[in-house]
Amino acid sequence: MSLKKKFGTDKEAIENGSWIEICENSDGSVCRIRIKRMNQQNVRFHKEIANHRNAFTSNHDSAKKISQMQASMIEVLISTVIVGWENVERWETVEEGVEGFPQSKFLEYNAKNVRAALVEFPDLLDLITAQATDITTFQEKVKEEEVKN
């Protein structure tokens, strides 16, 4: 296997993000989130991590510090990693003030709604973080014709 096959990435996915499927909704639509990489190719990510340095560096292991770290990580992801979503259904405990499309069961993509989802569903935060650091999320997709051969 060549280095290109093993480590080559899709330039469009690196620059604009890559869609990851999260789940299938009750109506058959697919909830997807578009993410950018969490590595040296995402300069904004590293700048934001540096801006939140105090939240991530401390000798204290208190619950307050852990909460600050989680809140900071959410803000970093919102501003540098999560760049879009589609077909994200409202959930039962969604806070008042979360914005959706008029007469729609789907939530609009904006920082407030992303923050609400990441706070409500910590495992979604973990999934996005894992996918954003996984090279396969950003590698070129094999064309169907190549799969057949």
N, C-alpha and C positions, 0 to 999 in steps of 0.2 A: 504494500500500500504506500502510495506517495504521500509526502507531507501535504501537498495540495488537497488530496482526497480526505486526509485525516483532519487538517486544520483550516482548510479554506472555508471562507464564509461568503454569503451572498451580500454584495455591497449594498443593495437596496434594503435588505433586512437590517443591516447595521445602521444605515443612515435614517431610515424611516420607521424601523421597528418591525417585528414579526408577530403575526397573529397566533395566539394560543387558544385552543378550545378549552373552555372551562366545564360546561355541562350542557345537556339538552334540556330545554324548557318544556313545560307541559304541552305547549302548542306545536312542538316539533322543531322550533327554531333553536339555533345554537348560540349560546352565550360565549362571546369571544372577547379577549382583551389583547390589545396591541402593546407590546413591550419592546424596549431597547435593552441592549446588553448592560450588564453591571461588570464592566472590566475596563482596561486601559483605553479601549476604543471609544468609550463614552466619557469624554472630558468633563462635561457638565456634571455627571455623577460624582466624579472625584472632587470637583470644586465644591459641590454641595456637602459631601462627606466632611471636607475640611471645614466648611462653615459650621457644621454641627459637631465639631470635634469634641467639645466639652461634654456633650451628652454621651459620647461613645468611649471616652477615656476617663476612668475614675477607679480608685481603689475601693470604693464603696459598692457593696452588693445589695443595697437596700431596695425595697419594693419601689420606692419613689424613683430611684435611679433607673431601675429597669423600665418603669413606666415612661420616664423621660427618653430613654433609648428607643423604645417602641414608637413613641410619638415622633421622634426625630427621623427614624427610619421611614415611617409613613410619609412624612413631608418630603424626604429625599426621593422616594419612589414616585410620588405624585409629580414632582417637578422635573424629574430626569429619566424615569424608566417607563412609567405607564403613560402611553401617548394616545390611547383611544380605547373605546369599547363599543360593543353593539349587542343588542338583545339581552341586556341585563334587566331581569324582571324585578319588580318591587318585591320586598319580603314583608312578612307580617309585622315585624317589629321596627320597620323603617321609621326613622324619626320624622316628626313634622318639620317641614321646611326643606326636605330633600326634594330636589327638582326633577320632574319628569316631563315628558312631552304631554301636551294637553290631551286629555281623554286617552291616555296610553298606559299600558301596564309596564312599559319599559322605562328605565331611568335614563335621563340625559347624561352624557359624558361631561363631567366637569369636576373640578377639584373637590368641591363639597360632597358630591355623591361618591366619588372614589374613596375619600376619607371615611365616609359613613360605612361603606362596604368593608374596608380593611379593618376598621375598628370592630364592626359586628362579627366579622368572620376572620379570626386570626390565622386560620389554616389557609385562607386565600392569600394572605400576605406571604406565608411560607411557600406556597406553590409558585407565586410570581417570582419570589426571590430565587427559588431553585431553577425555574425556567430561564430567568434572566442571566444566570451564571452558566447555563448549560450550552455548550457550543452547538449542539445539534439543533437547537431552536433557531439558530441563525445561519445554518448551512443551506446551500442550494438544494432545492427539492429535486429529487430524481424525476425526470420526465417519464410519463406513462409508457412511451415507446421504448425507453431503455429498460424498464421493468419487464416488458413482454419478451425482450430478446435474451 
